[in-house]
Amino acid sequence: PRSAPLEVQLDGASEVPLLHEVLHDVDVLLHSSGYLGLILIDLEPLGKIESEFGAATYNQTLFQIAAEITELRHHVMRTGDLICMLRPFGEQLVVFLEGPRKKDMVRGEDLERIADRVWLALSPRVNELIRPYGCREAIRLGYTMVLPNSMVQTERIVYRAIDEARIMAHDHSRRVAMRAKERLRDLLVNQKLFILYQPIIRLDDLGVQGYEALVRGPAGLSMPATLFGLASNAGLVGELARACFELSLAHFDELPEESLLFANVWPTLVNDPAFRAGLRRRLESIDPARLVLEICECEAVHNYELFLEGLAELRETGVRLAIDDLGAGHANLDHISHLSPDFMKLDISMVQEIHNSVAKRAIVSSMVQIGDAIDSTVIAEGVERAAERDALIELKVPWAQGFHFGEPAAGFEPVPISIP
């Protein structure tokens, strides 16, 4: 059995009780409503974190996820929905849905729709939390209807329903994949994606040096993590990546003179000869030196030889290269030595609260030194506070981007910035 380190703080997860502690409330809800919708959130793949990184890391990650689930009460679920953990430090959480939702009765398709909304809202947040530990697709969902039976104890009814939902959860990825494929195809075919541009700033004079193109989707799928999580389950990552890249270049002609455009590129695309040929044709009409291919670290590079061959072909055209998310996920020093990038973008986790972290300042300082040695410009992502900006300036980080300097916008607007 797992033991909880005393030093781990429960934070928001302290509000998530164990199932046996809420069975009375479940019994009251069940008999007052005549039924209950039940959603099982199965996080079983998180066990890998405990076996590879230890109990403290596992517990802290589990508590953070539980807090995210609790937060969904304000967005996806209702405040009266009852959330509990099946067992201490376990990977299954249960949601009991309160009362009727707009109808006199909740139907099976209503439960499915609610479960999908929970998955779409929760999956990208969980994936971001577990990304540093090499885990992917950690969430499975099952659901069922709980009905009262005066001949059977409520506790036994509930546990039987949980077993049914657990069986369904094992088939969840296939069901989600089919629905995700339909939804994503609709987004791509009907061109419901769009691009916003966030300025990249020189920290020495706060001038705009370039812009990063950021894909966005419709309500509920607005962020890239959600979109690509959907694409991953649908097996349409390549199609989405191509569409996003094409959108990124759609307004290149409107780019301010001498500004750079950073466009995210997945390694899968670089490996595709058809993509490389199409990009070479596109570069005949635009200045390749102003285009920066930002290698998206949402996907690991599994075949460096093939990947380097594709990059070499593209770099012969004059385009430049950036490594994204240094300090998180798959990104590491091997990328720097293999790729010799023109730009190195520090992950937001390295930038947030850097003014309060000696370790982060030391790491960023070393990255600046590496950049100087290999003629690569370091860019700090996710700058949101003046104190973070000042710390980066002190560390001689050349460029930065983040909400402190400007939010993503539909066009290339000038950004007036001044140091107080």
PyMOL commands that set and color helices and strands:
alter all, ss='L'
color gray80, all
select helices_A, chain A and resi 11-15+19-33+44-53+55-74+108-133+154-170+172-189+224-234+237-248+252-254+267-270+273-282+288-290+304-315+333-339+348-351+354-356+358-374+386-394
alter helices_A, ss='H'
color red, helices_A
select strands_A, chain A and resi 36-42+82-85+92-97+140-146+194-202+208-216+260-265+291-295+320-326+343-346+377-380+399-400
alter strands_A, ss='S'
color yellow, strands_A
deselect
rebuild
show_as cartoon
